[in-house]
Amino acid sequence: QVQLVESGGGLVQAGGSLRLSCVASGSIFSISAMGWYRQAPGKQRELVALITSGGSTNYADSVKGRFTISRDNAKNTVYLQMNSLKPEDTAVYYCAADPRVVGGVYSGSWGQGTQVTVSS
């Protein structure tokens, strides 16, 4: 199985930037896609960005043009660069390998989550 360790969350003022990192270990060869999800208080966990093994990416409409997902295969690390942050970006951000969310049930491998708080 895959183990994921996240870092980079914190407090930032609106308009600022943060970069989240997720280091993967274990059965890395088996990963087809990695993604970042977030969950705000009282809301469902939602997909923020996804990158496939082929390098294709996709983003939630709310973050397009502001967030960038990337990977460094040599370091077994995936990143989420977050620019022009808004208070509504405040959430716990989760890294996931081969994520699936069906009917509120999560599968794949998930990190512990890292808090991002954007103040106004």
ChimeraX attribute file (.defattr): number of C-alpha atoms within 10 A of each C-alpha:
attribute: neighborCount
match mode: 1-to-1
recipient: residues
	/A:1	11
	/A:2	18
	/A:3	17
	/A:4	21
	/A:5	17
	/A:6	21
	/A:7	18
	/A:8	16
	/A:9	18
	/A:10	14
	/A:11	15
	/A:12	18
	/A:13	14
	/A:14	17
	/A:15	14
	/A:16	14
	/A:17	17
	/A:18	18
	/A:19	16
	/A:20	21
	/A:21	22
	/A:22	25
	/A:23	18
	/A:24	24
	/A:25	15
	/A:26	10
	/A:27	10
	/A:28	14
	/A:29	9
	/A:30	12
	/A:31	17
	/A:32	13
	/A:33	17
	/A:34	26
	/A:35	26
	/A:36	26
	/A:37	20
	/A:38	22
	/A:39	19
	/A:40	16
	/A:41	9
	/A:42	6
	/A:43	9
	/A:44	10
	/A:45	18
	/A:46	15
	/A:47	18
	/A:48	23
	/A:49	23
	/A:50	25
	/A:51	22
	/A:52	16
	/A:53	13
	/A:54	8
	/A:55	10
	/A:56	10
	/A:57	16
	/A:58	15
	/A:59	19
	/A:60	13
	/A:61	9
	/A:62	11
	/A:63	17
	/A:64	12
	/A:65	11
	/A:66	13
	/A:67	20
	/A:68	20
	/A:69	22
	/A:70	19
	/A:71	19
	/A:72	10
	/A:73	10
	/A:74	6
	/A:75	10
	/A:76	13
	/A:77	18
	/A:78	23
	/A:79	21
	/A:80	23
	/A:81	16
	/A:82	20
	/A:83	17
	/A:84	15
	/A:85	23
	/A:86	19
	/A:87	15
	/A:88	13
	/A:89	20
	/A:90	20
	/A:91	21
	/A:92	18
	/A:93	27
	/A:94	25
	/A:95	30
	/A:96	27
	/A:97	26
	/A:98	18
	/A:99	21
	/A:100	13
	/A:101	12
	/A:102	8
	/A:103	6
	/A:104	9
	/A:105	7
	/A:106	13
	/A:107	13
	/A:108	14
	/A:109	18
	/A:110	22
	/A:111	20
	/A:112	14
	/A:113	22
	/A:114	20
	/A:115	18
	/A:116	22
	/A:117	20
	/A:118	20
	/A:119	16
	/A:120	11
